[in-house]
Structure formats: C-alpha cells, structure tokens
Amino acid sequence: MAKMKYSNEIIKNVIKKNQTRREVSQLSIKIDKKLDISLHDLSSKLNISKNKLIEDILYESGIIEEVQERLL
C-alpha cells in the first residue's frame, strides 16, 4: 500500500479540484466496506461521483499521472 506524504493536503486538493469530463476506461477494484461508505459520504457532500473522487485521490497522491492525448 502506498504511503501518503501529505494525507490531508491530498484530500484538500481533491476537494478544490473541478475538472471537465473525458473519455474513460473501466477498472474494477475490491475495497473494504468501511472505505466504500466513507468514499460515498464524501462524494455525496462534494456532489461528485465516487469514481471521480477515487480518480482525483489517485491523481493527487501521485499514484497515477494524467495523460494528455493529442488530437490528430
């Protein structure tokens, strides 16, 4: 499991972030029920989808990097 250097900063950055929608791929993961409930509660309060919340957390924590696609 990846350690988060700035745990509160990551969540704060996710909350502040408001990105436009883009084409996505599907990924299925299994998570603990308590984590699922927490993610659902936070996403509801932020009025964003749980998937978008997870994506932003992964991006802000540096686990994934956003790839910019060039149009032909």
C-alpha positions as CSV (number, residue, x, y, z in Angstrom):
1,M,0.0,0.0,0.0
2,A,1.3,3.4,-0.9
3,K,2.1,5.8,1.9
4,M,0.7,9.3,1.5
5,K,3.1,12.1,2.3
6,Y,0.6,14.8,2.6
7,S,-2.6,12.9,3.5
8,N,-4.7,16.0,4.4
9,E,-3.3,18.0,1.5
10,I,-4.3,15.3,-1.0
11,I,-7.9,15.4,0.2
12,K,-8.0,19.2,0.3
13,N,-6.6,19.3,-3.3
14,V,-9.2,16.8,-4.5
15,I,-12.0,18.9,-2.9
16,K,-10.7,22.1,-4.6
17,K,-10.3,20.4,-8.0
18,N,-13.0,20.7,-10.6
19,Q,-12.1,19.0,-13.9
20,T,-14.0,18.6,-17.1
21,R,-15.2,15.1,-18.2
22,R,-13.1,13.0,-20.5
23,E,-13.2,9.6,-22.1
24,V,-12.5,6.8,-19.6
25,S,-11.7,3.1,-19.4
26,Q,-13.3,0.7,-16.9
27,L,-11.5,-0.7,-13.9
28,S,-12.9,-2.8,-11.2
29,I,-11.4,-3.0,-7.7
30,K,-12.4,-4.5,-4.4
31,I,-12.3,-2.2,-1.4
32,D,-13.2,-2.5,2.3
33,K,-16.9,-1.8,3.1
34,K,-15.9,1.0,5.6
35,L,-13.8,2.7,2.9
36,D,-16.7,2.4,0.5
37,I,-19.1,4.1,2.9
38,S,-16.5,6.8,3.6
39,L,-16.0,7.5,-0.1
40,H,-19.7,7.5,-0.7
41,D,-20.3,10.0,2.1
42,L,-17.5,12.3,0.9
43,S,-18.5,12.1,-2.7
44,S,-22.1,13.0,-1.8
45,K,-21.0,16.0,0.2
46,L,-18.8,17.2,-2.7
47,N,-21.6,16.4,-5.2
48,I,-19.3,14.3,-7.4
49,S,-19.3,10.7,-8.3
50,K,-17.4,8.2,-6.2
51,N,-15.4,7.2,-9.2
52,K,-14.4,10.8,-9.8
53,L,-13.4,11.1,-6.2
54,I,-11.2,8.0,-6.3
55,E,-9.6,9.2,-9.6
56,D,-8.8,12.6,-8.1
57,I,-7.3,11.0,-4.9
58,L,-5.1,8.7,-7.0
59,Y,-4.0,11.6,-9.2
60,E,-3.3,14.0,-6.3
61,S,-1.4,11.3,-4.4
62,G,0.9,10.7,-7.4
63,I,-0.1,7.1,-7.8
64,I,-1.4,7.8,-11.3
65,E,-0.4,10.6,-13.8
66,E,-2.8,12.3,-16.1
67,V,-2.1,11.6,-19.7
68,Q,-2.9,14.3,-22.2
69,E,-4.0,12.9,-25.6
70,R,-3.1,14.8,-28.8
71,L,-5.9,15.0,-31.3
72,L,-4.9,14.3,-34.9
